[in-house]
Amino acid sequence: MQREVKEEINVDIIEPKLIGIIENIYPFDGQIGHEYDFIYEAYCHHMAAEPGADHHRRIV
């Protein structure tokens, strides 16, 4: 998970936690599409944190 996020959006995340899986079935180009979306909650280092502030941001 950490490697994929770093590769896609260049953000280092910590403590990823799976919070749900959503099944999605949908029409696409005259056929049926099917996917599973894995939803994670994680923390990342916040680049613009003020001095003395919590330097992590929660992302979902």
N, C-alpha and C positions, 0 to 999 in steps of 0.2 A: 504494500500500500504506500509506504513512504517513498519508495523509488518511483512509483508511477506518478505521484503528485509532483515530486521534484522534477521529473522529466517533462510533464505536461505544462505546469505553470511556474516552475522554478521556485517553489516554496518548500521549506523544511517543516514537516509536521511531526508532532510527538503524540504519543498516547492515542492512536486511532482506536475507536470502539465501534463495532458494528451495531447500529441501532434499528435496522430493519431491511427487509428485502421486498421490493415491489415487482410484481409480475405485470407486464404490459403486453397486451395483444392488440394489434391495430392493423387497419388496411394500409397497404403500401403498394403502389404501382400495380393494382389489380390482384395482388396476392395478400396473404396474411403474414404480417410481421410479428415476431415474438421475441421479447427480451426480458431479462431480469436486471433490475437496478439495485445495486447494493449501496445502502445509505450509511455513511459513517459520520461520526462526530470526532473531531480531533482538535488539537491545539497547534498553533504555529507561533513563531517568534514575530512579534509586532515591530516592524522597522521604525515606526515613528512614536514609540512610547516615550512619555515624558519621564524625566529623571525621577527615580523613586517609585514609579508606577509598576504595576504588574506587567512584565514584558512578554506575556503570552496572550494570544487572542483565540477564542473558541470559534471554530468554523464547522459548518455542517455541509 
